[in-house]
Amino acid sequence: MRPSKRLFPLANWIMRFAIVLFVLLTYWKSFSAFNFQSVMFYVSAIYVVFSILLFVGGFLRKDSLTVLSSLLLILVTGYHAFLNLESKLDHNFAVYVVLGSIFVYFFTTGNKR
């Protein structure tokens, strides 16, 4: 059975939308609190801003916004996954591994159409 190449653009947009949805549902409360003394505020701000930029980058002809957003999201996801590891592997760590792999995908493919 051969892969369906017609659904490739749809799959890219579904992943972009899923990232924005996940990030807003997970980090919006911390981001909107505007607690500048909290590290979690800055992590949330990076997630919210750059996931939206990753989504917007899909509308642009050049790959630079998608690649830059993905790179920063990879770094903050690695940091956040390391903090959530707490010497045990659980579903939270697995979520960040999956999320990180999606960011690596966009970092390596850009806006491939």
Secondary structure, 3 states (H helix, E strand, C coil): CCCCHHHHHHHHHHHHHHHHHHHHHHHHHHHHCCCCCCHHHHHHHHHHHHHHHHHHHCCCCCCHHHHHHHHHHHHHHHHHHHHHHCCCCCHHHHHHHHHHHHHHHHHHHCCCC
